[in-house]
């Protein structure tokens, strides 16, 4: 058994874990964390009613949770100092406590505390898991391995949110949160059995003391940092464009087509299939087609999907078809971006992955803050225009500034 008290950068006598087994373990854990993250998207009106508030306020809770992703780089520092495994377990514990708190909340303020704790935990766990897996995969298998891990996001929609919709109809909106909290606690215990891994870069002696120079040094990503920061900006903008639409689709389908919790869960399942298709395709062709080229193609496809949403908004079936097109392009792009980012600064991979998480969650936070307002004021046309313009900006950055990989 792994000794949880040992940092990951120390040798251990235990046998190492295979990459395939690690992918499977990560996939199962991500199924719980990603279901918790997506929980608010289709069921925002139901949860807002349960908290006796508006969908705009509930959307701001999601924005608050996403804003905690700005602290992800701090967990990257902790991972470099104490090891990937220790930080992953701490993130799972925080996520479990936060999810339970939201489930027990009777006011928006208590729910906000839970969202902060859950966000800190989830958004520290995921990028460190990606860094942990990246350290065990050669570059020519990076897209496939990380792409398989990202199947969890799709499966959360196919399995997780469908079951959540069924549970809400059978009980109430709190019960799924209690179940998810329990699963995260099980994962917290189980991850103590994972082996340590050698990390590329270790903090220098005395790095535990904060100074202005150490703060600036954290943002030094090496010789390829121009491309690395451009890639991080694309990560944030891509997520902002996506969440601007996806945080509102439950409200959109509820208001315009009167869909209930079970029907919204079914839509989430359908969109999960679109996510899975995008992830699988990227994991199969990304290493051969090229990571940068894959990101460009996915960005273009997603942008077209967002732009066509008003055209598809002619009935519930066509509206869902429009969402499928956008979600497929988004998920293909996300998986390609994760693999692309992982090789922008190989000597600082943990730092790079947590910066990417922070960028993505900053984009999500912005979308949660203004997305519900945009829908209230301008409906689907406003969401479509904003997201399409943002994706066009991503294409400019990708073509002009981002390289395939660092030296």
Secondary structure, DSSP 4 states (H G I P E B T S, - for coil): ---TTS-TTS--SSPPPPHHHHHHHHHHHHHHHHHHHHHHHHHHHHHHHHTTS-HHHHHHHHHHHHHGGGGHHHHHHHHHHH-HHHHHHHHHHHHHHHHHHHHH-SSHHHHHHHHHHHHHHHHHHHHHHHHHHHTTS-GGGHHHHHHHHTHHHHHIIIIIHHHHHHHHHHS-TTHHHHHHHHHHHHHHHHGGGSPP---S--PPTTTTS--HHHHHHHT---TTHHHHHHHHHHHHHHHHHHHHHHTTHHHHHHHHH---HHHHHHHHHHHHHHHHHHHHHHHHHHHHH-HHHHHHHHHHHHHHHHHTHHHH-SSHHHHHHHHHHHHHHHHHHHHHHHHHHHTTSGGGHHHHHHHHHHHHHHHHHHHHHHHHHHHHHHHHHHHHHHHHHHHHHHHHHHHHH--S---
